[in-house]
Amino acid sequence: MAESLSDALEIVVRTDPGRVRGHNEDSVFASPQYGIAILADGMGGYNAGEVASGMATAQLSSEFEAAFKVTAPYWIDPFTGAPFAYRCLLEKIAESNAAIFRAAETEPRYAGMGTTLVAALFYDNKVTVAHIGDSRLYRLRGEEFAAMTRDHSLLQEQIDRGLISAEEARHSMNRNLVTRALGVDPEVEVEIHDFPLQVGDIYLLCSDGLNDMVDDGEIGVTLLGLASNIGLAAAQLVQKANDNGGRDNISVILVKILRSFPANRGWLSKLTTWF
């Protein structure tokens, strides 16, 4: 069972429809107790994107919490050598993908729906991040602000090939064309990475409604200036996106690391890693 991280993580969640959209197709979830943060940005007509993102966050949050009530995320699977968190992310995201895909196949009004996803699991002084599409995870460490994920998008592929610059990409008409999404195909490839944590780190999960409207430099300056009050920082980021046009839904999850939380491995969990 995972230890409670409520006194180790400060988490703030904000979501806003923006200035242009009539409804909010983003969906967010966070649990300081279990160290879970999930953000999904839906796509599809007739509010179907809202359905897809809602299905993803609801299913994943309940499945992760149920799993971590029984098995700690840092437990090493003796068959794979990987932490249980990896298995959870791979298996539960695959199940969520299948559920959204089935709903889109069987309900004509949901045809073509899907969602981006960025999910972060905090445990054992690290964060394991899974992402699909162009929702992002950033980190502020000291005065260094950097993106920790790379978009699965047409624009990112063009940047990687040297066809356009990052600045040109900000003004491209192809900003919202993702190359991977949850629920669009029967199977989806999930990108997963580990990052070690430090006390004082601030992690930002966001939908593209933020970073399309506010450049990375300004996001970083805002977080740095309001690092002592991440509730105000979250509100300021949403406000800046709206002030710059608010063309899309805007969602942010901020996670601040308040104390170290190494895994509390008992003799039994240590024993299982030997076999």
N, C-alpha and C positions, 0 to 999 in steps of 0.2 A: 504493500500500500504506500502511495506517495505521501510524504510529509506535507503539511500545510505550508504554503509559501506566502500567506497573507501578510506577514510582517517583513518579508524579504522583497516583495514586489509592490510598487505603487503603479496602478493601472488606471488610465483614463480613456474613456471611449466617447467619440463624438461622430455623429452622422447628420448630414444636412442635404436636402434635395437640390440645393443650388438655386440660381436665379432663373434658369430656363426650363428645366424639366418639370413636368406636372406631378411626378411621383418619384419615389426613391427606390432604385433597383439595387442599391448597396445593402449588404447585411453584415452585421458585426457581432462578435461575442468575445467576452473575456472573463477569465476566472483567476483571480489572484491566488485562491486556495490551491488550485491544481497547476498553476503556471501555464495556462492555455490562452492564446490569443488567435482569433480567426477573423479574417476579413474576406468578403466575396463581393464582386462587382458583376451583377447579372447583365445578360444581353438577350434580346428577343422582343418581338412586338407584343402588343396587347397585354402589357404587364407581365409577360412570361419571364423576363429577366429577373423580376422581383421574386417570382416563384422559384427559379433555379438557385439564386443566391440564398434565399431563405431555407430551401431544402438542404443546401450544403452546410450552412452554419448550424442549423438545428440538428441534423444527423451527426455531424462530426463532433459537436460539443457534447452531446449526450453520450456518444460512443466513447470519446476520450475520457470523460469523467467516470463512466462505468468501468472502463478498463483500469484506470489508475486507482480506483477504490480497491482493486484486487491485487494489482501488480505495479510496482514502482517503475517509472519510465526509465530509470537508470539500470534496471535489472538486465544483465547480459544474457541474451538468448544463447544457450550452449550449442545450438545447431548452426547459427549464423555468425556468432561472435559480435553481433551488433546490439545496441541497447534496445529495450522493448519499445521505446518511443519510435524508432525507425519502423518496426513492424506495424505499430498502430497507424502511423501516417500512411504507409503503403497500402495496408489492407483496408482501412476505413475510407481513405480517399477513393480507392478502387470501387468500394461498395457504393459510395455516394455518387460517383460517376455513373455507375450502372443504373442507380435509381432515377437520376435525372434524365438519363438517356431513354429509359423505359417510359417515363412520363411523357417525354417529348414525342415518342413514337406512338403512344396510345391515345393521347389527347391532341386533336387537331389544333386547338387554340394555343398549345405549348410547342408546336412544331418549330424546330430550329433554336430552341432556347439553350442557354449555357451560361457559364459564369467563370470569371477568373477566381483565383484563390491564392491567398498567402496565409499560412498557418504556422505559428511559432509555439514550440513547447520548451518551457524553461525548467531546467533540472540540473542538479550536479554541477553547478557553476558554469553551465553552458546553455546555449539555445540551439535547438534543432529546427530548421526552417524548411518548409515545403512550399513550393510555389508553382503556379500554372498561370500563364498569361502575363498581363502587364500591371497587376497590383504589386506593390513593392514593400520591401523592408529596408529601412535605413538605420544607421547607428551613429549616435553622437558620443564620442569618447574624448574627454577633455575638450579641446577645441577642434578636433577632427570630426567632420561630418561626412559620411560616405554611404552610398548605396551598397547593400550587401546582396542584392539579387539583380539579375539581368533579365530584362523583359523578354518574354516569348512573343515577339511582334515582328511585323514586316519592317518597321522602321529600325529596330535593333539589328536585324539581319543586314539592312542596307548600310548602317553605320559600321558594322563589323567588316563589311566588304570594302569599306572606303568609298562608297558611292555617294554618301551625303555626310555632312558634319553633324555633330550633336546639336549645334545651334540651328542648322537648317531643319533638323528633325522636329524642333519645337514648333515650327510654323508649317509643317507638312499637313496636307489634307488626309494623309493616311495614318494619323496618330492612333486611331482606335482599331486598327486591323491586327488582331492577335493571331498567332500561329498555333497556339494551344489553348484549349478551354475545357473546363469540366462539364461533362454531360453532352458534348457534341458528337462524340464517337463512342463506340462500344468500349474502347479502352483508351486510357490517356497516360502519357508519360509525365511523371512527377519529378521535378528537380528538388533534391534534398541536400542541405549542407549543415554542418556544425560550426558554431562560432563560440570561442571561450568568452565568458563574461568577466567584467570587472565592476566592482562597486562604484556607483556613480554613472555607469553607462545609461543612456536613454535610447530605447529602440522605438522606431516609428513604423507602424504598418499603415499603408494608405492606399486608397483607390486612385486611379489616374485623374480623377476630378480635382485632386490637390496638385500633383506635380505637373499637370498640363497647364494649370493656371499660375502656379508659383514656382519659380526656378529653384534648383537645389541650393544655390547659394543663399537665397533669402529664407528658405526653410531652415537651413542650418543656423543662420544668424538668429532667427526667431527662437529656436530651441535653446541655443546657447544663452541668449539673453533672459530666457524665462525658465532655465533649468531647475530653479528652486520652486517653481509653481507650474507643474506640467498640466494642471487643469486649465490655467490661463493660457498656457502655450497652445494647447489643443484648440481652444476657442479662437485664439489669434490666427492660427493656421486656416481654420475654416473661414474666418472673416476675410483674410487676405485673398483666398480663392474666390470668394463671392465679390469682393471689391474689384478683382481683375476680370470679372465677367460671369463667373459661376456657371459655365456652360454645361457642366455635368454634375452629378451627385458627388458629394465630398464626404469621405469617411476617413477618420484617423483613429488609431489606437496607439497610445503612448505607454511604454513600460519602462519604469525607472528601477534600477537595481539598488536596493537599500542596504543589503548586507550579503555576505557570502553564504552560500547554501550547498556545501559539498554533500555528496550522497552519504547517508547514514547506513552503511552496509553492515548488516549483522553477519554472524558466522555462517548462517544458512545460505545467504545470497553469495557469500564468498566461495562457499563450497561448491555451489552449482556452476561457477565459472571454471572449475577444474575439470569438468567432464564434457 
